[in-house]
């Protein structure tokens, strides 16, 4: 059984509130869970004391049993000092698609390779 430490949504419409739970990875997001180990309230300010509460002893115990944290939980554990989160860097994401395509063509031209041409129609296709 693969275990995940993840957020389960509670709260009402337009007022999110999340429980931090340990659940089987195959169970639905808000479905069956094994244990509730904290909560997260994204509506509070980032420096508010009650924005996030985790039972760190239970988190350590579940991590020792092999539970894997989700991305958001990994951020919380990194802030708490329990786990180290790898920094992500995708400098291409911020560049608009047309500019990326023009950069790729310029790089291909500089390398001496012809730019990628559109696919030719199939041989047996009727015109």
Number of C-alpha atoms within 10 A of each C-alpha: 9 10 20 22 27 26 23 21 16 15 11 8 6 6 10 13 17 18 21 23 24 25 25 19 16 12 12 11 15 14 11 14 20 11 13 18 19 18 21 22 19 13 11 12 10 11 8 10 9 12 15 18 15 18 12 14 10 15 21 13 11 19 17 10 10 12 21 18 22 13 12 12 17 19 16 19 18 14 12 12 10 14 15 12 14 9 5 6 7 6 7 10 9 8 10 9 11 9 11 14 12 11 12 14 16 13 13 14 12 10 9 9 10 10 12 9 6 6 6 6 9 7 6 6 6 6 4
